[in-house]
Amino acid sequence: MSQIIEVNIADVLMRLETKIDHLSEDVNELKVSVAKLDEKIIGLDKRLSNLEFIFRPFHYFK
């Protein structure tokens, strides 16, 4: 015995659009997070480069 299920296509499309919008927001949040991490990594790299430059003369005395 099979059942007949009636679904309004407009409702299905509306739900899909809502989910796509939500995914878009999540992707944007991830992009912002990645950009912030990139900035931190660049900052740490600059600090490490400065430390390497500062401590370079001490390497010659060992």
N, C-alpha and C positions, 0 to 999 in steps of 0.2 A: 504494500500500500504506500503510495508516494504522497507527499504533502505538497501543496501549492503555497509558495511564499510570495507575497506581493511586496515589492520594495519600490519606493519612489526614487527614481534616478536623481532627481534634484537634491534629495536628502543625502544620498550617497556622495554626490559630487561636493556638496557643502562640507561634509565630514572630511573628505579627502583634502579639500582646500585648507581647512582648519589645521589638519595634521601637517601639511606641507608648510604652512605659515609658521607653525611651531618649530619644525625642523630648521627652517630658515633662521629663526631667532637663535636656535641652539648653535648653528654654524657660525653666526656672527659673534656670539659669545666666545666660541672657541678661537676664532680669529683674533679677537681682542686679547685673550689669554696668551696665545702664542706670541703676539706682538710684545706683550709685557715681558714674557720670558726672554725673548730675543734682546730686548733692551737691557735686562739684567745680565745676560750672558756677555753682551758687548761691554758693559760696565766692568764686570769681573775680569774680562780679558785685558782691558786697559789698565786696571789696577795691577794685574799680574805682570804685564809688560813693564810698568813703572818699577815694580819691585825687582824684576830681573835686571833692569838698567841700574838701579841703585846698588844692588848687591854684586854687580859684575866685578867691580874693582877688588872686592874681598876674595874673590875666587883666585886671583893671582897670588895671594899671600899663602895659600895652602900648599 
